[in-house]
Amino acid sequence: MISMKGKHILIVGTGLNTKRYWSKIDEFIKKNNVVTIGCNNIMKLFVPDIHFWGSSKRFKKYGYLTSELSSVVFQSNISEKIIREHWKGKYELYTINPRLWKYGSDDKKSYGYKRCCMREKKGVMQGCFCSAGSKAIFWSYMNGARKISIVGMDGYTFYSKETLIRGKVSQNFYGDGLTNGFTYEYNRKIDWDIYKTLRLLQEYGKKKYHFSFQIITPTIYEEFYNFKVLNIGKDLDMQRWIEPTKKEYKKLYFKSKENRTLPLKQYSKYNK
């Protein structure tokens, strides 16, 4: 495994902006001597120093593309059997005590909110992690990163529902439109949960390690965006993030329990 101690880490997500601004990102990688962590289905674009898998579903589908040039890391709930379907080499595991944002856990006085707060206990990551990117941020802190930058964490509602349905843009750099397979309404819930997670990660990083992280490509999570690094102007087609009200979040939360997956024909259309 490549040492991360004292290094500048660049976490590379699969948002459309990774591909759109790849020339700038590639130049940044070369100039800053960063250690790259690629999340899930990243190898269609480049080979990362560390390939970080946070989903057995993604690995089953795309794991055969994993490069022998990368150090490979899996979440510990991905079984040895599944790993060996596509990967025969050495690998490392990280462990998470999985927790989810539940209705009412936005309240900072609630027990649910306290469960979502970030912490490490005996090498186990604890908190409400909503994406491979958020897991990779915490894991980078744990492994001694000096600085953490992120690209391709666009957010699932970076573009409007209508723009995505037209298929001229996408949620990921592969496919077209709603590539993560869920309804737009559920995507809004996910984005709000990720936003809350990022805020807790920032608080954790500043308190324990004395530095935060920065997203350096356009993102719906604008609190964490540093446009100056790559000198990228605002995407005129992106949506401005508006936090859901308690009433809206309640509707999104309970509706998602009933129906959140795209019909198979629609999912296939977006993931050609």
ChimeraX attribute file (.defattr): number of C-alpha atoms within 10 A of each C-alpha:
attribute: neighborCount
match mode: 1-to-1
recipient: residues
	/A:1	12
	/A:2	9
	/A:3	10
	/A:4	18
	/A:5	14
	/A:6	11
	/A:7	17
	/A:8	20
	/A:9	27
	/A:10	30
	/A:11	27
	/A:12	25
	/A:13	26
	/A:14	24
	/A:15	24
	/A:16	24
	/A:17	21
	/A:18	25
	/A:19	18
	/A:20	13
	/A:21	16
	/A:22	17
	/A:23	11
	/A:24	16
	/A:25	20
	/A:26	12
	/A:27	11
	/A:28	15
	/A:29	16
	/A:30	9
	/A:31	9
	/A:32	11
	/A:33	12
	/A:34	19
	/A:35	20
	/A:36	21
	/A:37	28
	/A:38	28
	/A:39	25
	/A:40	24
	/A:41	22
	/A:42	23
	/A:43	18
	/A:44	12
	/A:45	14
	/A:46	12
	/A:47	18
	/A:48	23
	/A:49	19
	/A:50	20
	/A:51	25
	/A:52	29
	/A:53	27
	/A:54	23
	/A:55	16
	/A:56	18
	/A:57	13
	/A:58	12
	/A:59	22
	/A:60	13
	/A:61	11
	/A:62	16
	/A:63	21
	/A:64	11
	/A:65	15
	/A:66	21
	/A:67	17
	/A:68	12
	/A:69	11
	/A:70	20
	/A:71	19
	/A:72	23
	/A:73	19
	/A:74	22
	/A:75	18
	/A:76	14
	/A:77	13
	/A:78	16
	/A:79	11
	/A:80	11
	/A:81	9
	/A:82	14
	/A:83	17
	/A:84	11
	/A:85	12
	/A:86	16
	/A:87	19
	/A:88	9
	/A:89	10
	/A:90	10
	/A:91	14
	/A:92	12
	/A:93	13
	/A:94	18
	/A:95	15
	/A:96	18
	/A:97	12
	/A:98	13
	/A:99	15
	/A:100	15
	/A:101	23
	/A:102	14
	/A:103	15
	/A:104	15
	/A:105	16
	/A:106	17
	/A:107	11
	/A:108	12
	/A:109	10
	/A:110	11
	/A:111	12
	/A:112	19
	/A:113	18
	/A:114	15
	/A:115	17
	/A:116	23
	/A:117	20
	/A:118	20
	/A:119	17
	/A:120	14
	/A:121	9
	/A:122	5
	/A:123	12
	/A:124	14
	/A:125	20
	/A:126	20
	/A:127	25
	/A:128	29
	/A:129	28
	/A:130	21
	/A:131	18
	/A:132	18
	/A:133	27
	/A:134	20
	/A:135	25
	/A:136	26
	/A:137	24
	/A:138	23
	/A:139	19
	/A:140	22
	/A:141	23
	/A:142	17
	/A:143	13
	/A:144	16
	/A:145	21
	/A:146	16
	/A:147	17
	/A:148	22
	/A:149	21
	/A:150	23
	/A:151	27
	/A:152	27
	/A:153	27
	/A:154	25
	/A:155	23
	/A:156	26
	/A:157	26
	/A:158	26
	/A:159	21
	/A:160	14
	/A:161	16
	/A:162	10
	/A:163	16
	/A:164	21
	/A:165	17
	/A:166	12
	/A:167	16
	/A:168	9
	/A:169	18
	/A:170	26
	/A:171	27
	/A:172	25
	/A:173	22
	/A:174	20
	/A:175	19
	/A:176	21
	/A:177	26
	/A:178	28
	/A:179	23
	/A:180	18
	/A:181	19
	/A:182	18
	/A:183	17
	/A:184	21
	/A:185	17
	/A:186	21
	/A:187	21
	/A:188	21
	/A:189	23
	/A:190	21
	/A:191	22
	/A:192	23
	/A:193	19
	/A:194	21
	/A:195	21
	/A:196	20
	/A:197	23
	/A:198	23
	/A:199	16
	/A:200	19
	/A:201	25
	/A:202	20
	/A:203	17
	/A:204	19
	/A:205	20
	/A:206	13
	/A:207	11
	/A:208	10
	/A:209	14
	/A:210	11
	/A:211	16
	/A:212	19
	/A:213	20
	/A:214	19
	/A:215	23
	/A:216	22
	/A:217	29
	/A:218	27
	/A:219	28
	/A:220	22
	/A:221	21
	/A:222	14
	/A:223	12
	/A:224	19
	/A:225	19
	/A:226	18
	/A:227	17
	/A:228	10
	/A:229	15
	/A:230	14
	/A:231	11
	/A:232	14
	/A:233	10
	/A:234	11
	/A:235	12
	/A:236	7
	/A:237	11
	/A:238	16
	/A:239	13
	/A:240	15
	/A:241	16
	/A:242	8
	/A:243	13
	/A:244	13
	/A:245	9
	/A:246	12
	/A:247	9
	/A:248	11
	/A:249	17
	/A:250	16
	/A:251	14
	/A:252	20
	/A:253	19
	/A:254	12
	/A:255	13
	/A:256	17
	/A:257	9
	/A:258	8
	/A:259	12
	/A:260	16
	/A:261	15
	/A:262	16
	/A:263	11
	/A:264	9
	/A:265	8
	/A:266	15
	/A:267	20
	/A:268	13
	/A:269	14
	/A:270	20
	/A:271	16
	/A:272	9
